Amino acid sequence: MAKATTGGSDLTPRVAEALQRLHSHEVSGVVRYLHYAHMIMGANRIPIVAWLKDQANEAMDHAWKLGEKMTAHGLHPEMRVQ
């Protein structure tokens, strides 16, 4: 895992890396939920897909908030999907 640089940030490298990791997990969650939503088949598909899409939206909101906090501290959110 690459080390996060705090270039001009008031955060410690450990906190910066934790924020990058959290952001990466949330972005990965969005991708996974959407992928699973496309894979659902059958009679009860609609409510399951709706739930997965809601979860993807929630993960995207979390990623957005983390990204905003990171940029406010001078960090650059990475596009790392795990």
N, C-alpha and C positions, 0 to 999 in steps of 0.2 A: 504494500500500500504506500502510495506516495506521501511524503510529508507535506502538510499544509504549511504554507508560508504566511506569516502574519504581516507582511509588507506594509508598514505604517499603521498597523492595527494595535489597539490597546489590549488585545486578548493574548493570553499565553498560547504557545504552540499546541499544548494539549487541548485547550478549549477549542481552538480553531480546527483541529483535526476532528474533534467530537462533533462539531457543527457540520463539517464536510461529510462525515459518516452518516449522521442523521439525515441530512439532505439527500444523500445517495440512497438511503433506505426508503425514504418517502417516494422519490422518483421511481425507484424500482417497483414499489408497490403499485403505483399508477399503471405501469406497463403490465405487471402481472394480472391485476384485476381486469384490465381491458382485454387481455389475452384470454383469460378464463371466461369472460362474458361472451366472447365470440365462439367459444368451444361448447357452450351449453346447448343441448338439444332435448327435445321431448315436449310432452304436454304441459309441464309446469315451468317451461322456459322463461316466460315473461317476468314473473316475480323474482326469479333468481337473477336474471340479467339486470333487472332494475336495482336489486340490492348490490350487485357487483359494481355497477356504474356509480351508485351512491358512494361506495367505499373508495372507488377511484377518485371521485371528486373530493372526498375528505382528505385523502392522501395528497392530492394536488394542492389543496388549501394549506396543508401542513408544510409541504415543500416550499410553497410561495412565502409563507411567513418566515421559515428558516432562512430562505434566500434573502429576504428583506433585512433580517437581522444581520446576516453576514455582510451584505453590502454596506450597511450602516456602519460596520466596524472595519471597513476597508478590505474585506475578503472577497474572493471571486468564487461563487458556487460552481462546482464542477459538474459536468454532464456524465457522471459515472453511474452506470446501471449495473447492478450486481445480480 
